[in-house]
Amino acid sequence: MNPLDGDEKWTNSTRQMYQYFIKVVPTMVDTKSAHLDTHQYSVTERARVIDHTSGSHGVIGIYFKYDISGLKVHVTEQHKSYWQFMVRLCGIVGGIFATSGTCSGRVVSPSQS
């Protein structure tokens, strides 16, 4: 789904200005099954009635302003081995035991004295 899919604007005013600010980021996606060069983009829109008597100045129309990023996002799919997962899991479990032991030691010690 793209930000502007199905976007329609209707107005009863003959002095309407629509502005779309589009930010485009080049993106490369590498997965195990595919390599894809694409772009990500986001859209901010603004609509207003042009009325020179009330101080709203501008030119009637639809405007698209593009901001193309000079940086490229590279998304890579990587899988960790089973052993790396087990080592990290043991480290987390060990950290939980050490932290809970330290916390319970501080809670129990003052009450014993």
C-alpha positions in Angstrom: 0.0 0.0 0.0 1.3 3.4 -1.0 0.5 6.7 0.8 -1.3 8.2 -2.2 -3.2 5.1 -3.3 -6.9 6.0 -3.6 -6.4 9.6 -2.5 -9.0 11.9 -4.0 -9.7 15.6 -3.2 -12.9 17.4 -3.9 -13.6 21.1 -3.3 -16.4 23.5 -4.0 -14.0 26.4 -4.0 -12.5 27.8 -7.2 -9.5 29.1 -5.4 -8.0 26.0 -3.8 -4.3 25.1 -3.5 -3.1 21.6 -2.8 0.6 20.9 -1.9 2.2 17.4 -1.5 5.6 17.2 0.1 7.1 13.8 -0.9 10.3 12.5 0.7 12.0 9.7 -1.3 14.7 7.4 0.1 16.4 4.9 -2.2 16.4 1.4 -0.7 18.2 -1.9 -1.4 16.7 -5.0 0.0 18.8 -8.2 0.2 17.1 -11.4 1.3 17.9 -15.1 1.0 15.6 -15.4 -2.0 15.7 -11.9 -3.7 17.6 -8.7 -4.4 15.5 -5.6 -4.9 16.3 -2.0 -5.6 13.4 0.2 -4.7 12.4 3.4 -3.0 10.5 4.2 0.2 8.6 7.4 0.4 6.4 9.4 2.7 3.9 12.1 1.9 2.7 15.2 3.8 -0.2 17.1 2.3 -1.6 20.6 2.7 -4.7 22.1 1.3 -6.0 25.7 1.7 -8.2 28.2 0.0 -6.5 31.2 -1.5 -8.2 34.4 -0.5 -6.1 37.5 -1.0 -8.6 39.7 0.9 -8.1 37.7 4.1 -4.3 37.5 3.8 -4.0 33.9 2.3 -1.7 34.4 -0.6 -0.5 31.9 -3.2 -1.2 30.5 -6.6 -4.1 28.2 -7.2 -3.1 24.6 -8.3 -1.7 21.3 -7.3 2.0 21.2 -6.4 4.3 18.2 -5.8 7.6 19.0 -4.0 10.1 16.2 -4.0 12.9 15.8 -1.4 15.2 12.9 -2.7 17.6 11.7 0.0 21.3 11.4 -0.8 21.6 8.4 1.6 20.6 4.9 0.6 19.1 2.4 3.1 20.4 -1.1 2.7 18.2 -3.8 4.4 19.8 -7.2 4.7 18.3 -10.4 6.0 20.7 -12.3 8.3 20.2 -15.4 10.4 22.1 -16.3 13.6 23.3 -19.8 14.2 21.7 -22.0 16.9 24.8 -21.8 19.1 24.9 -18.0 19.0 21.2 -18.0 20.1 22.0 -20.4 22.9 25.0 -18.3 24.2 22.9 -15.1 24.1 20.0 -16.9 25.9 22.3 -18.2 28.6 23.8 -14.7 29.1 20.3 -13.2 29.5 19.2 -15.9 32.0 22.5 -15.5 33.9 22.1 -11.7 34.1 18.5 -12.2 35.4 19.8 -14.5 38.2 22.6 -12.2 39.1 20.4 -9.1 39.2 17.7 -10.8 41.2 20.3 -12.1 43.7 21.8 -8.7 44.1 18.3 -7.1 44.6 17.1 -9.7 47.1 20.4 -9.4 49.0 20.0 -5.7 49.4 16.3 -6.1 50.5 17.0 -8.9 53.0 20.3 -7.4 54.6 18.8 -4.2 56.0 15.9 -6.0 57.6 18.2 -8.5 59.4 20.3 -5.8 61.1 
